[in-house]
Amino acid sequence: MSHNTDNHNFMIEYKKSLGLYVNDQTIPEPMRVLQECIEVMKKKADDYQNGNSTVKQADYYPHGIQSLYDMVNTKRLRVKSLMDKQLAGGEANFEGLEDSLKDLINYAAFSVAWLRGKIEGQDANLDAFNRPKPTKTPVYTANSHGVGMMLLNEIHAPGNTQIKWNHPDHDHEDRD
């Protein structure tokens, strides 16, 4: 076996050991970045939601997706500020552009997970904005002439009760 083949095989095994080589192919750089983001996420989760803490991840987002949007926007502004500083010849004192962009990726991932209802501590009875989910309750009542029965769908949500009449003679909506 030649020296080049040995070196090539060594590099493949080395990359495999780092998780950077899958199905005989080197992982493209954007995928490596995502792997790095996963590592950052794991390390921060250990700091923020460790076994000694009563804080769940959902506790950081009291307004649901709106809270996550605010976090994404905060990171976006941090990136803009760092770019402005670099354009003026300065450097970051603490968290650099790459770190801020990785955080932005992770908050975007948290946002998608939130929309799927998969964040630790997230209440399944609340919508994406942490409001009680509307419920539909079938109700039967007599029509306006006191004859027969009609199905009503009451949609209950805080501050909004909507009644929709499901009857051909009554094609309208009433609000309380």
C-alpha positions as CSV (number, residue, x, y, z in Angstrom):
1,M,0.0,0.0,0.0
2,S,1.4,3.4,-0.9
3,H,2.0,6.3,1.5
4,N,-0.9,8.3,-0.1
5,T,-3.4,5.5,0.3
6,D,-2.4,5.1,4.0
7,N,-2.7,8.8,4.6
8,H,-6.1,8.9,2.8
9,N,-7.4,6.0,4.9
10,F,-6.1,7.6,8.1
11,M,-7.9,10.9,7.2
12,I,-11.1,9.0,6.5
13,E,-10.9,7.3,9.9
14,Y,-10.0,10.5,11.6
15,K,-13.0,12.3,10.0
16,K,-15.3,9.4,10.9
17,S,-14.1,9.7,14.6
18,L,-15.1,13.4,14.6
19,G,-18.5,12.7,12.9
20,L,-17.4,14.5,9.8
21,Y,-17.5,11.6,7.4
22,V,-20.7,9.8,6.4
23,N,-21.3,7.2,3.7
24,D,-17.7,7.6,2.3
25,Q,-18.2,11.3,1.8
26,T,-16.9,14.3,3.7
27,I,-19.7,16.4,5.2
28,P,-20.2,19.8,3.4
29,E,-19.3,22.8,5.5
30,P,-22.9,24.0,6.1
31,M,-23.7,20.6,7.6
32,R,-20.6,20.9,9.9
33,V,-21.9,24.3,11.0
34,L,-25.2,22.7,11.9
35,Q,-23.3,20.0,13.9
36,E,-21.5,22.7,15.7
37,C,-24.8,24.4,16.5
38,I,-26.1,21.2,18.0
39,E,-23.0,21.0,20.2
40,V,-23.5,24.7,21.3
41,M,-27.2,23.9,22.0
42,K,-26.3,20.8,24.1
43,K,-23.8,22.8,26.2
44,K,-26.1,25.7,26.8
45,A,-29.0,23.4,27.7
46,D,-26.8,21.8,30.3
47,D,-26.2,25.3,31.8
48,Y,-29.8,26.5,31.5
49,Q,-31.9,23.4,32.1
50,N,-29.6,21.1,34.1
51,G,-30.8,18.5,36.6
52,N,-30.5,21.0,39.5
53,S,-32.8,23.5,37.9
54,T,-36.6,23.7,38.1
55,V,-36.6,25.9,35.0
56,K,-37.9,24.3,31.8
57,Q,-37.0,25.6,28.3
58,A,-40.6,26.7,27.7
59,D,-40.3,29.0,30.8
60,Y,-38.0,31.3,28.7
61,Y,-40.8,32.0,26.2
62,P,-43.8,33.3,28.2
63,H,-45.4,34.7,25.0
64,G,-44.7,31.6,22.9
65,I,-43.6,32.1,19.4
66,Q,-43.6,35.9,20.0
67,S,-40.9,35.5,22.7
68,L,-38.9,33.4,20.3
69,Y,-39.3,35.9,17.5
70,D,-38.0,38.6,19.9
71,M,-34.9,36.4,20.7
72,V,-34.3,35.9,16.9
73,N,-34.6,39.6,16.4
74,T,-32.2,40.3,19.3
75,K,-29.6,38.0,17.7
76,R,-30.2,39.6,14.3
77,L,-29.5,43.0,15.8
78,R,-26.4,41.6,17.5
79,V,-25.2,40.3,14.1
80,K,-25.9,43.7,12.5
81,S,-24.1,45.5,15.3
82,L,-21.0,43.2,15.0
83,M,-20.9,43.7,11.2
84,D,-21.1,47.5,11.7
85,K,-18.2,47.3,14.1
86,Q,-16.1,45.1,11.8
87,L,-16.8,47.3,8.9
88,A,-15.4,50.2,11.0
89,G,-12.2,48.2,11.7
90,G,-13.2,47.0,15.2
91,E,-13.5,43.5,16.7
92,A,-15.9,41.9,19.1
93,N,-15.0,41.9,22.8
94,F,-16.9,38.8,23.8
95,E,-19.2,36.9,21.4
96,G,-18.1,37.2,17.8
97,L,-20.1,37.1,14.5
98,E,-19.8,33.3,14.1
99,D,-21.1,32.7,17.6
100,S,-24.0,35.1,17.2
101,L,-25.0,33.4,13.9
102,K,-24.9,30.0,15.5
103,D,-27.2,31.3,18.2
104,L,-29.5,32.7,15.5
105,I,-29.6,29.2,13.9
106,N,-30.4,27.6,17.2
107,Y,-33.2,30.1,18.1
108,A,-34.7,29.4,14.6
109,A,-34.6,25.7,15.4
110,F,-36.3,26.4,18.8
111,S,-39.0,28.4,17.0
112,V,-39.8,25.5,14.7
113,A,-39.8,23.0,17.6
114,W,-42.2,25.4,19.4
115,L,-44.6,25.5,16.5
116,R,-44.5,21.7,16.6
117,G,-45.3,21.7,20.3
118,K,-42.0,19.9,21.1
119,I,-40.2,22.2,23.6
120,E,-39.7,20.9,27.1
121,G,-42.4,22.2,29.4
122,Q,-44.6,23.5,26.6
123,D,-48.3,23.3,27.5
124,A,-50.3,21.4,24.9
125,N,-53.4,23.3,25.9
126,L,-51.9,26.6,24.7
127,D,-51.5,27.8,21.1
128,A,-48.3,29.1,19.6
129,F,-48.6,32.4,21.4
130,N,-49.3,30.7,24.8
131,R,-53.0,31.6,24.7
132,P,-55.6,29.0,25.5
133,K,-56.5,27.0,22.4
134,P,-60.0,27.6,21.0
135,T,-62.3,24.7,21.5
136,K,-65.4,23.7,19.5
137,T,-68.4,22.5,21.5
138,P,-71.5,21.2,19.8
139,V,-74.7,22.6,21.2
140,Y,-78.2,21.8,20.1
141,T,-81.1,24.3,20.3
142,A,-84.4,25.1,18.8
143,N,-84.6,27.4,15.7
144,S,-86.0,30.9,15.9
145,H,-89.6,29.5,15.4
146,G,-89.2,27.0,18.3
147,V,-89.3,24.1,15.8
148,G,-86.6,21.5,15.4
149,M,-83.0,21.4,16.5
150,M,-79.9,23.1,14.9
151,L,-76.3,22.4,15.6
152,L,-74.2,25.3,16.9
153,N,-70.4,25.4,17.0
154,E,-69.3,27.6,19.9
155,I,-65.6,28.6,19.5
156,H,-64.4,29.5,22.9
157,A,-61.3,31.7,23.3
158,P,-60.5,34.4,25.8
159,G,-62.5,37.5,24.9
160,N,-64.2,35.9,21.9
161,T,-67.2,33.6,21.7
162,Q,-68.3,33.0,18.2
163,I,-71.4,31.2,17.3
164,K,-71.9,29.8,13.8
165,W,-75.3,28.5,12.9
166,N,-75.1,25.3,10.7
167,H,-78.5,25.5,9.1
168,P,-79.5,26.5,5.6
169,D,-82.0,29.0,6.9
170,H,-79.5,30.7,9.1
171,D,-76.3,31.5,7.3
172,H,-74.8,34.1,9.6
173,E,-72.5,34.5,12.6
174,D,-73.2,36.2,15.9
175,R,-70.6,37.4,18.4
176,D,-70.9,38.0,22.1
